[in-house]
Amino acid sequence: MGPVMVGVLIATVAGLMAGSATARAKRARLDYQRTKALIPGARKIAWSESLRGIRVVATATATLLALAAVMHLIGQK
């Protein structure tokens, strides 16, 4: 092989490596942007589910306290 062929081979390998790295970087950036766009929706769902759970616990607590108060009144008579 002549020196020109060695230079072409090195340039081809370097070009393939650079192109592959660029493609990976573009895909990673696109994945990052897609994931970042999903975060507000996921945050909203998480808050609504948390508030739903708090409402269930508050309702159960209020019901049990009311039941205890009624049982206490019945026991006093």
C-alpha positions, -999 to 999 in steps of 0.1 A, spaced: 0 0 0 12 34 -8 12 64 15 -19 78 -2 -39 46 4 -29 46 41 -40 82 44 -73 74 27 -79 44 50 -71 65 81 -94 93 69 -122 68 61 -120 52 96 -118 86 113 -148 98 92 -168 67 101 -160 71 138 -169 108 138 -202 101 119 -211 74 143 -204 96 173 -224 124 158 -254 101 151 -253 89 187 -251 124 201 -281 135 180 -301 105 192 -292 111 228 -302 148 225 -335 138 209 -341 113 237 -333 139 263 -357 165 247 -385 139 246 -380 129 282 -378 165 293 -411 172 275 -427 143 294 -417 155 329 -444 182 334 -471 157 325 -457 131 348 -453 156 376 -490 166 372 -501 130 373 -480 123 404 -495 153 422 -531 144 413 -525 108 425 -510 121 457 -539 144 463 -563 117 456 -546 95 482 -547 123 508 -584 128 501 -591 91 507 -571 91 540 -588 124 551 -623 109 543 -615 77 561 -602 96 591 -632 119 593 -656 89 590 -638 70 618 -638 101 640 -675 107 634 -682 70 641 -662 72 673 -681 103 684 -715 87 677 -704 55 696 -694 77 725 -727 95 725 -746 62 724 -725 48 752 -734 78 774 -771 72 772 
